Amino acid sequence: MVKTDYKGDFPLLLQKDGQGRAIAYLDNAATTQKPRPVIDAVRTYYETYNANPHRGAYDISVRVTEAFEEVRGKVARFIGAADPEEIVFTAGTTDSINLAALSYGEQAVGQGDEILISVLEHHSNLLPWQRLARRTGATLHYLIPDESGRITAEEAAQKLTPRTKIVAITHVSNVLGCVNPIRDIAALAHEKGAVVLLDAAQSAPHIPVDVQALDVDFLAFSGHKLLAPAGVGILYGKKELLRRMEPLRLGGGIVEEVTQQTVRYLDAPWKFEAGTQNAEGVIGLGAAIDYLEEVGMPAIQEIEGRLTRYALEKLSGVSGIRLYGGGTGGTRTGIISFNIDGVHPHDTATVLASHGVAVRAGHHCAQPLMAHMGVNATCRMSLYFYNTEEDIDRLAAALKTVRGVLGLGPQ
């Protein structure tokens, strides 16, 4: 029998508040809840083999080193990388993008060159490129989304030039949920000699991602958005690019030899992993990937697609609501931003919280996109495969009370 209800695997989702309600957790674009196998894997690490990887010859250090490197292989398989040595462990998407921008960008970009990003970007995939442009004298250009919120290949073709050195783009908008045509954009970028960095923070947890099929040069994602602990992330880089890059953070564990005046670094990926690593986070990430692969990424995509269609239908029936973005099926994921006419999104989110419904309100670290949309902030609901139609029903019912609670008249 095919499993359809996954909430039982997530202890936090089973807790009840003072009114006997379980939380309707609809803030998965911010962070995901953790299933019991991930929690158990981290606890087992702490109880039975807590040691530094790559540091000791004693039993538990060897064990954690083997487990640590096994996860590198799991990640490579999960995203379709050709070699585990193309996988760098980082602190998260933000850390990964900063590593690529500083370590690769500063050697590849110079005066008069161009960096191409999109108006959709999270600040984590914007600020590092702003800084790189300032430091190098390059120019930062922007791709503009169409009415559905997607960046089209036609838009990319118009903005790419022989001076474009880097294209940094999100796979899925963290505000609109739209899926960009990355394979087409990457092909156009490569024709101009540009390197492509893909922010997969909102795609890797939700849809199948294959770096070789997409043909991106770098890819970044975070563990905590993918059922794993916080503080661990991934930078994928094609091997020939990683080999050319200097380490960003310097310290223990990344060298072949150090003298008083010289250093010889390890090969990639280990030269990028200075200091004591987040072993528990990596172990948890491995358990999260095991869990996701057991469910199946195509199955996760199907569940979220069904829930997204249901949510769009239910939210469309709420009087005074405005939904942002567009598209269905393979062109969007379960991120839906909205506002209630005449109500500040923070007030809407507060009323929803009083009903035990968790959504996010604000600019979502995407202020250029907010400006493009002509708003200061939105509410955002974001689904994962453990959500249910009941969660969405509770959201829709709570939204119908917002104007009345705030004394603004009937909804």
N, C-alpha and C positions, 0 to 999 in steps of 0.2 A: 504493500500500500504506500502511495506517495505521500510523504509528509507535507502538510500545508501550514501547520501552526508551530512556529519556532519560539514563541515567547517563553515557553517552559524551560528553554535552555539559558535564559538570561535572568539571573536572580534579581537584579534591580527592577526589572519590568514586572515582577510578581509582588513587589512590596505594596502595601496599602497605606494610604494616608489616614489622617484622623477621622475622615468621613467614610472610610472603608473603600476608597477608590484607588485603583491602580493608575499610575501615570500613563497618559496618552502621550508618549514621547515622540515628538515630531520635529526634533532638532538634530537630525542625523548628519546634516551637512557640517555641523559644528564638531560633533564627536559622536561615536557610536558606543552603544553599550557592549559589555563583554560577556561572551558565553562562558558557561561553566568550564569547558575544556581549556580555555585560555587562562582563566583564573587558577585552575588546577595546575597547569603547566608552570606558571610563575611561582605558585606556592611550592611545588615540588622542587624547582630550582633552588629556592631559598632554603628549603629543609634538607636537601640531600647533596647538592653540588655547587654551592655558592662559592665561586672563586673567580679570579681574573682569567679571561681567555688569553691564550698566547703568552702566558707569563711563567707557568710552573710546570715541572716534570712530575709532580705528585698527582695522584689518581683523580681527585675532583677537578683539578685544573685541566688535566687532559680531557676529562669528560666534557667540561663546558666548552673547551676549544673545539672539540669535535661537533658538539651540538650547535655552536655558533656558526661554524663553517657549513654545516648541513643546511641551516636556514638560508645561507647565501645561495645555495643550489636551489632551494625551494622557491625563493624569490625569482631567480632567473627563469625557472620553469613557468612560474605563475604569469610573468609578463612576456614570455617568449624570447628572452635574451639568448644569444648564441653561446654564452660562456659565463659561468658564475663569477669570473674575474671582472665582469662588466658591472658588478653590483657593489656599490659603496654604501655602507651603513652610515647614516647621519642622524641628527636629532629630529628631523621632520622635513616636510616640503620646503619650508622657509629656509632651513639650513642648507638643503640640497641646492636650491636655486642660487643662494648666495655663494656657495662653493663654485658652481658653474660660472657665475657671472664674474667672480674675482679671479679664479684660477685659470679658467679658459678665456673669459672675455677680455681680460686686460692684455693678453698676448695676441689676441686675434683681431681686436678692434683698434683703429687709430683715427687720427684727425681726418675729418671729412667722410668717414664711413657712416653707415646707417644701421640702426637697430630697429626692428619692426616688432611691435607688440599690438595688442588689441585693447579697445576701450572696455572690454569685458573683464580685464584681469583683476584678480585679487591683488591687494597691495604687495603681497609677497612676491608676485611676478611682475611688479611694476617698479617698486623703489630700487631694487638692485640694478635695474637697467637705466633708471634715471641717473643713479650715481655713476655707473660706468660711462654713460654719455658725457657727464660733466667732467670726469677725470680724463677722458681720452680725446675730447673734442668731437665726438661723434654726434649724430643727430638722431633723436628718437621720433619715430613715426608711428601712427596708429591705424589699425584696421577698424572699420566701423561696422557694427552688425546690421543685418537687414531687419525688416519689421518683425520677424519671428524671434530675433535675438541671436541668430547664428552669423558667424563669419563665413562668407561664401568664398569659393575658389576664385570667382571673378574679382572680388574685392582684393584678394591677395595678389592676383596677377597684375592689377593696376598699381599696387603700392610697392611691389618688389622691383628693385633696380640692381644693376651690377655693383652698386656700392653697399647693398645690404649684406651684412656679415652674419647677423644673428636674427632669427625669428623666434620669439618666445611667446607661446600662446597656450591658453587653457584648452583642455579637451572638452570639459563641461563647465559652463558658467555656474559659479556658486550662488548666483542670484536668480538666474533665469532657467537653469537646468538644461539649456540647449546644448546639443552635441555638435561640435564643429567637425567639418570634413577634413580631418588631419592628414590622411594619406594624400589627398589631392594637393593640399597646401604644402606639405613636405616635398612633394615632387616638384612643384613650382619653385620652391625655395632652393632646392638643390640645383635646378637648372641655372640659377643665378649664382651658384657657389656659396650659398648661405647655409649655416648650420641651424638646426631646429631643436629647441628645447620645449618639451611638452609638460605642462603642469597637469598631472593626472590625479591630483588630490581628490577630485570629485568623480573621476571615472573608474579608477582601478578598483574601488570597492563595489561598483555597481554593474559594470559591463565588462565583457571580455576585452582585454588589452593585449596586443601583440606588437612589441616594439619593432620586430623585423617586418611584419606586414605593414605597419604604419610608416616604417623607415624614418623614425625620428633619431636624432643623434644623442640627445639627452632626454631623460624622463625623471620626474620627481613625484613622490607621493609620501603620505604620512601613515604610520601604523594605526594611530588612534582613530582615524576615520574608517578603518578596515578591521574593526573588532579587536585590535591589538592594544597594548598599553601605550600611554603617552610617552613622548621623548624618544621615539625611534622612527626613522624614516629611511627612504631609499633615494639614492641618485644612481640611475642607470646611465652609463655612457659607453659609446662605441669604444672598443679597446684601443684603437689607434689614437683617439682623442685623449683618453685617460692617460696614455703613456706620455703624451706631450705636455701634460699639465703638471705644474708644481703643486705640492701640498699647500693648503691654505693655513691649517693649524699645525704648528710644530710642537713636538714633544716626544714622549716615550713611545716605543713600540713601532716606529715607522722607518727605522734606519737599518742599513746593513753595517755601516761603520761611521763613527764620529771621531774626529781628531780635534785638536785645539782650534784648527782653522778651517776644517773641511767637513763635509757630510756626504754620504752616499745613501740615498733613500732606497727603501724596498720598492718593488714593482707595485703597480695598481692592482687591486684596490686598497691594499694595506697601507700604502704611503699616505692615504687620506684619513686614516683612522687613528689619529694620535690620542694618547691618554687612555685612561681606563674606560672601556666600552660599556654601554648600557646592555649588559648581558641579559638581564631579566626582560628588557624590552624586546631584544632580538628573539629570545626563547618564546616570548608571548606572540611575537609576529609569526614565528613558524607555526605555532598552534592555531593561530587565526587563519593562516593560509590552508592548513589541513582541514579546518572546519568549513571554510568557504568552498574548497574543492570537493568536499563530501556533499555539500548542498548542490554545488554546480553553478558556475557563473551564468550559463544560459538560463538555468532555472531561476536564479536571482533576478536576472533581467526580465524574465517573463512575469514573475510575481510583482515586481515594481511597476512594470508597464500596466498591468491590470489595475493595481492600486492607484496609479497616477490617473488613469482614465476615470476611475470611480471618483477620485478627489476632484478632478476638474468638473465633473458633472454635479457633484454635491455643492461645491463652492459657487458654481455659476448660479445656483438657486438662492444664494444669499443676497438679499436686497442691499443695494448700495456698495457692493464689492467691486473692486477693480483688480483684474488679474493681469500680470505682466509676463511678457514672453509669449511664445506660441509654439505650434507644432505638436505632433503626437508620435506614437510609435518610436522608431529608432532615432528620431531627431530631438528627443528630450528625455530627461530622466525625472525622478520623483522630487525635484525641487520646484516649488511653486511660490512665487512672491505675490503679495496682494496688499491692498489697503482698503479700509472702509471709509467711504466719503465723510469728510468732516471730522475724522478721528485720527489723532496722532498714533502712529504704529506702536509706540511704547505703551500707550493707554490700552490699545487693543490687546497687546500681549499680556498686560497685567490682568485684564478681565479674563482672558483665556486661562491664565495661571490659576485664577480662583476656581475654575472648573476642572483643575487637574490636567490641563492641556498645555504642553510645553512646545512653544515655537520661539523663533528668534525675531527680534525687532532691532532695526538700526540700519546703518549703511553697509553692513556686511563686509567691511574692509574693501569696498569697491566704490569709492567716492566718484571717480571719473564716470563710471557707469551710471550712478545715481544722477549726476549732472546731465548726462546724455538722455536719461529717461525723464528729466524734468521734475524729480522728486528729491527730497532730502533723505528719506528713509523708507523702508517697507517692512511689513511682516513677512516672514518666510517660514513655510512648513517644508520639511524635507523627510522623505520616506526611506525606510530600509525594508528588507524582505521580512523582518519580524513584525512589522506593523500589520494592522488588520483594518477591515472596513469599519469595525466598531470605533477604532481610533479616529478615523475620518468623520464618522457620524458625530462623535463627541465634539470634534472641532467645529463642524458645521452648526450644530445646535448651540454651542457656546457663542459663535460669531453672531447669531441672531439676537443675542441678548446685549451686545456691546453698546449700541446707541442708547438703549433704555437704561442700562446701568449708569451711564455717564450723563443721564438727564438730557439727552439730545432728541428725545422723541422716539417714536416707533422705528424699528429697523426698516 
